[in-house]
Amino acid sequence: MNLPDQMAFIDQEQVASVNGSEKLSLAAILQDALQSRSAPKIAPNNPHDWSAYVERHAPDLRLWLA
């Protein structure tokens, strides 16, 4: 949808986060697992999650709605 005077924002979508980070380098994942002596916690991300969108853009939403 393209509205007049609309500011478009396209988020970079990540399919997963590892140990709370979106850095998905295999070397970094293995290094973190070795340092913490535990398996990495891998959580899938839903790029269509409205709650996550609001969290990422909380400061922007305050400006957009003001």
N, C-alpha and C positions, 0 to 999 in steps of 0.2 A: 504494500500500500504506500502510495506516495502522496502526502498531503502538502499543501502550500506552506511554506515557511517551516517545514519539518526538519529537525536535526536528526539525522540517522546515526545510530550507534550499532556497530557490529562487534559483538564480543568474540574474543578468541576462545574457541571451544576446546576443552581438554577432555579426553575420554576417561581419564582416571587420575586419581591423586594417590601418591605413595607417601606414607608417613606424614600426611598433611600438606605435602608439597605437590605442585603440578610438574615438577622437573622429572621427566621420564627417561633420563639417560640410564641405560642398563648398568654402566660402570658406577654411577652414583648410587643407584639402588643397591647394588651388591656391596659397595663400600660402606654405606650406611648400615646395612644388615650385619656386616662383619664387625663394625665398630660397636654396635649396640648388642651384639651377640643374640640377635633375635631375627625372626622372619619379618620382612617388610609388610606393613599393613597397606594393602592395595584396595582402594575403594572406587567403584565405578562412579562417574559423574553423569548426571542427566543434563544435557545442554538445554533442555526445555523446562527445567525446574524454575518456576516463577519465584519461589522463595529465595533461591540462590541469586537470581537476577536482582531482586530487591536488595539483598545483602551487598552484592558487588557495587550497586549504584546508589546506595543510601545517600551519599553527599550530593550526587547528581540529581536525584529525585527531589531533594529539598529545593534545589535551584529551579528545576523544571516546573515544580508545582507552585512556586512563589510568584 
